[in-house]
């Protein structure tokens, strides 16, 4: 589909939901026409509904939207020479509750895993479960299997890594940040996923918008967030080793094996990123409703 802007119909609020405004803006400077793929639009689910959204590029260029192999909502554009800015804004209804927790849910042995889940037990670009296997078994192998063991992995990662921008690079694997003791939210997630996979627990990488909803605001500017989903029993469960607590307002943008599958921007050339702004907060008085 080719378009320059688009919107969706307005959905009605229901009891027990909160309305969020999420979005972002990327400004690039390119020397030549540069193809790019943006992954910034939320995924729809039974609990999370995109009420209205709008995306545009300035200067005005065509956009083409498509789903990738994981079902993520990508947008393809060609950045023109000079400065260009990609804007995205959406209003999203989310449940007024944190993610589900169940301390009794068991792990599933590999021979009982669904075919499309089995791949999430394997090593990937950043989640080097084969490299970290010995440590995973020595630290967590004796822990009773199930939800509690994954929670213990998250607690360990949360306490062993210090958060800091610029402490890792785009090339840093889970083993690298485990040795260094520093990282950003994607590194926390990669390490926890690696430990889970080393124990034959399927885990996948998730990134999205995460507002400071009913929690103290963070010190840093709003950014995209990363967490993980782990297969236990017969479904995926949300875990967040960076924050290590249940949170309200998670808006999933993409899922994959690790961050390599869900880059927020992929450029086929060398444009320079001039600025990036991310928004995720509650909208108590939307003007369009």
HELIX and SHEET records of a PDB file:
HELIX    1   1 UNK A  110  UNK A  112  5                                   3    
HELIX    2   2 UNK A  118  UNK A  121  5                                   4    
HELIX    3   3 UNK A  133  UNK A  140  1                                   8    
HELIX    4   4 UNK A  147  UNK A  160  1                                  14    
HELIX    5   5 UNK A  174  UNK A  180  1                                   7    
HELIX    6   6 UNK A  185  UNK A  198  1                                  14    
HELIX    7   7 UNK A  259  UNK A  261  5                                   3    
SHEET    1   A 5 UNK A   2  UNK A   3  0                                        
SHEET    2   A 5 UNK A  63  UNK A  67 -1                                        
SHEET    3   A 5 UNK A  73  UNK A  79 -1                                        
SHEET    4   A 5 UNK A  34  UNK A  38 -1                                        
SHEET    5   A 5 UNK A 265  UNK A 267 -1                                        
SHEET    1   B 4 UNK A  49  UNK A  58  0                                        
SHEET    2   B 4 UNK A  82  UNK A  95 -1                                        
SHEET    3   B 4 UNK A  17  UNK A  30 -1                                        
SHEET    4   B 4 UNK A 272  UNK A 282 -1                                        
SHEET    1   C 2 UNK A 162  UNK A 163  0                                        
SHEET    2   C 2 UNK A 182  UNK A 183  1                                        
SHEET    1   D 4 UNK A 235  UNK A 239  0                                        
SHEET    2   D 4 UNK A 225  UNK A 232 -1                                        
SHEET    3   D 4 UNK A 203  UNK A 210 -1                                        
SHEET    4   D 4 UNK A 250  UNK A 256 -1                                        
END                                                                             
